[in-house]
């Protein structure tokens, strides 16, 4: 992933970069720009995945950069790190396309929490699920969901802690347990989304930490912070890739493939609709690990 940091203070450029590296993003390619005009040239030539920019800079401000990106129809994701606190101006920035606004001086966890959903594809995940139409699905088969027994076998080999799984009744999504982690699974022929996994925050934390036997005090810290690190999300991606093999396509006699794992920081209509649906193509699971706690996981077919 390519990330551009824009600030007229070299010291602030370094602070932002180190804050992200401490979250486990040392593998990201970083470039720096001193103002919006310099950033615009780099955006055209380098095409970063995310731009983190200051607001008040010489030559071109962060807001002017956002407005210019919109005028030129450049689909670059942008977040602001700024001393600007005026509610009216913050709304103006978000209307211009800012995905987040973090105020200086900031805590490292605050910046990480703002950036993680963008880095982990919450925008793409919401778009993929929202734009799904059953009329686009021509695979023509009834999806078979994983069983508790098959999930048990995978978790026995995946985690260093024993994970208890039990089937529970279908319930609506509890948005007090955001952020959620959503896995999308597609067929191997048409790349059509066929199924989804939805982990509430406790379940995502428990499974992500059980992978490498994290101490229960570390799990408590994650739960209190309401922030999933890159390491935990990467662990969940490994798990969801294994889970994809448990969805079965009787038509092609093949498994599904993992299309993506996305952090979901806020409610959206399609997730609401899925969470409140009642279907025989849905499995609700209680996930428990001693000293870690309990969480809720949903595996279900994607339907209108």
N, C-alpha and C positions, 0 to 999 in steps of 0.2 A: 504494500500500500504506500502511496506517495502523499506526503503531508507538507503543506506550505505554511510557514509561520510568518506573519506580516506584522512588524512593529518597528517604530523608529528608535527603539531602545534595544541595543544588542544584549543588554543584561536581561531584559524581559523575554527576548527570543530564547535565550539559554534556559531561563526558568520554565517556560512553557515546554520546551523540548525535554528537559530533564524530568518534569512532572509526568510526561507521557512514557518516558523510558522506565520510570519507576513502576508504572502499571504493567510493565512487560512488553512494551512496544518498541524495543530496541531494534527489531527487524524492519521497522518502517523506514522508508527513505525520506529524509528531511531536506527541505531547502528553505532559505530565508529571503525575505524581501523587506526593505526599509520603509516602503509606503505603498499606497494602492496602485500607483502608476507602474511601479516596478513589478508588483504582484501580477498585474494584468498581463504584462508581457510574458511572465513565467507561466501563467495559467494557459495562455495560448500555445506556448511551445512545449511545456512539460506536462500539462494536463493532470494536475494533482487530483487525488480522490477527495481531499478535504483541505480547506483553507481556514486557518485560525488567525483572525486579524484584529488588530487594535482598531479603535474608532477614530481618535483624533491624531492625525498624522499630516505632515506637509505634503504638498503636491496633489494627493488624492486621499480622502478619508476612507474609513472602512465602509461607511454608508454609501459614499459615492462609488466605491468599488462594487458593492452589491447592486446598485442601480445600473451600473455600466454592464455588469454581467447579465442582468435581466434584459437590458436593451439589445445586447449582442446575442441573446438567447444561448448563452454558454451554460451548460447544465452542471455547474460546479457547486458542491456542497460547501457552505460557509457558516462559521460560527464566530461570534465576537467575544473578545476578552478585553474589557474596557473599564475606565473609571466613570463612564457615563451612567448616571442613575435615574435620569428623568423618565418617568413612566411613559410619557407621551413619545419621547424619542425611542425608547425601547420598543414600543408598539410599532413605530415607524420602521425600525430595523427589521422586525419580524415580518412585517408586511412586504418588505423589500426582499425577503427570502432568507434571513438569518435563521438557522436551525436552533441555535441556542445563544444566550447572552450570559457570560460569566463576568462578575464584577471584580476588579482589582481593588485591594489585594485579595487573592483567593487562597483557599486551602487546596492542597494537592488533590484530595479526595473529591472536592467540588468540581475541579476541571475534569478529572477522570470520569466522574459520573455524567457530565455533560457530553463528553466525547465518545464514551463507550457505545451508546446506542447508534451513533453515526458509523463508527468503525465496524460495529457488529451487524450492520445492515438492517436496522429497524425500519428505515424508510423503504428499502426494497422489499422487505418481508411483508409489510402492511400493503404495499402496492400489489405484490403478486397475489396475495390472498383476496384483496378487495376486488381486483380485476378478473378473478376467476369466474368463468361462466360454464355451467354444465353443458351448454350447447357446443362448447369447444372440445368436449371430451368424446372422442369417437373410439375409445379403446374397447367398449362393449363387454365389460365383464363385471362381476360382483367381487369387490375386494374382500380378501380374507385378512382379518386383523390378527396381530400377534396374540398368543395366549400368555397367561400368567406364568405357566411352566417354562415357556421358551424365553421369556424375559428373565426369569430366575437364573436360567443357565448362563445367559449372557452376562448378567451382573456378577455371578460367581467368579467368572473369569476376568471381568473388567475392573472390579473394585477390590481394594484391600480391606474393606470393612464388610461385614455381613449386612445385606440390605433385605429387610422384610417387605414383601409385597402382598397386598390383599385387595381384592376387588371390592369396590364400594358403590353405593348408589350414585346416579347421575345428579350433579349439582351445577348451578350456575357459577360462572367465574367470579371469584372474590377479588375485586380490584384493590382491596386493602393490602393484597399480597403481591402487588407489582414491585419491580418489573417481572414480567413473565419471560420465559425462553420458549420460542416456537421453532419446531423443526418441520420443514416441508419436504414431502416425499413424492417423487414423480415416477411415471413408468419409463421404461428404457427405450421405447420406440418413438413416441410422439412428444416426450418430455412434458406431459400433462400432469399437473399436480393432482394426486389421487388421495393423499392422506396427510394428516397433520398430527404432531405431538405438541401438547401444551403443558409446560411445567410451571407451577407457581414458584415464587421466589424461594420459599423454604425447600421445595423439592429440587430445584436447580442447584441450590447451595449444597444440599445433602449429597446428591449424586456427584457433583463436581468435586467435592472435598473427599468423598469416600474413595475416589479413584486412587489417590496417593496417601490415604490413611492420615489425613490432617488431624491435628489434635483438636479435641472438642472445644477448647478455648478459642482456637482460630475460627472454627465454625461459628461460634457465638459472635465473634467480632464481625464476620461477614454479614450475619443476619442483622446485627445492629446497624451496620453501615448502609444497608440496602443497596450495596454496590457489588457487582460481580466482576472479578478481575479477569484479565485476558486468559490467565492460566485456567481458571475454572471454566470459562466459556470454551476454551480449546478442548478441555476434558469432555465437556458435553458434546462437542462436535464429534469426537471419537466415538462416544457412546451412541449418538444418533445414527452414525454411519453403520454401526453394527445392528441397531434396531431396524434400519431400513430393510435388512435382509429377512426380517420376520414378517413383513407384509408380502402376501403372495398374490400373483396375477395368474389365475387359472387359464386364461386365454393363451398367454405366451409361455406359461410355465416358468416364469422368471420372478425374481424378487423386484421390489421397487428400489430406487436409488435415492440417496439423500440429495435434495436440490439446494438446501441451505438451512443454516441455523441462525435465528435472528432474535436479538434482544428487543422486547416489546415494553417500552417504558410508560405507555399510556393506553387507555381504552380506544378502540375504534369499532365501527359498526359491525364489520364482518366477524371480528373476533367475538363480539357480543352475541351475534346470531348463532355462531357455532357453539359457544359456551352454554347457551340456553336451549340448545336443541336436544331432543330425546330420540335416540335411534338405536337399532340393534347393531349398527355399524359404529359403535362407540364403546370404549372400555375406560372406565374411571378407576384409578388405582391409588391406594394409600401407600406412601413410601415412608419407611421408618428405619432409622439407624440408632442404636443405643448411644446415648450421650449427645447425639446430633439433633434429634427431634423428628418431626413428621412433616410430610408435604403431600401435595396432590398432583397427579399426572393424568392427562387425558390423551388417549390415542383414538383417532376417529377418521372415518372417510370424509372427504371434503365434498359437500353437496350444497346445492342452492336451497 
